[in-house]
Amino acid sequence: MNEDVLSTPGHLISLAARGFARLSESRLKPLGFGVGQLPVLVALQNGKASTQRDLARFARIEQPPMAQMLARMERDGLIERTRDPVDGRSSRIVLTKAAGEGMPQAITALFQGNREALTGFTDAEAGQLVDLLKRLIENLDQIANAEASSAD
């Protein structure tokens, strides 16, 4: 059996992810945002998280890289930190007014990029792709959690 490793789902998804990242970065950068900041921006905008720990969990990244990202975002005027009134050791994080005002345009640009990338796909195919990718991500999360548990 002669399998082509460059035609495996993992490799193709990696290529697609890099393509989406390049496209998104080129559209977000002029607006003052970075593609890596997207989960944080969305979580803060939608009220899904307001602490570094919650944002790291939401974005599925470790605490140290999240701390670095938040420091850069604060430096760039995208977020503000305030002391948590309940837990003085913790900070609450919110979008700045400028970031909040720029988000609608950024989201529009991202949706436009997705539409362009899915040119030639029917709505049903695009929906199926999203459903399949969500299932794939769930499987990968389960594998990672099982491996992390067995390593402990």
DANORMO-V853079 format. One line per field, one symbol per residue. psi: psi as a letter, one per 20 degrees, with the letter a starting at -180 (. if undefined). A space follows every 10 residues. Layout:
psi = ???
This chain:
psi = pnqohijqgg ghhgggghgg ggggghhhgi ijrqhhighg gggghjkiqj rgghggggil rrgghggggh gghghjkhrq pqpphgniiq qqpqqrgggh higghggghg hggggghjpi prhggggggg gghggggggh gggggghhhh h.
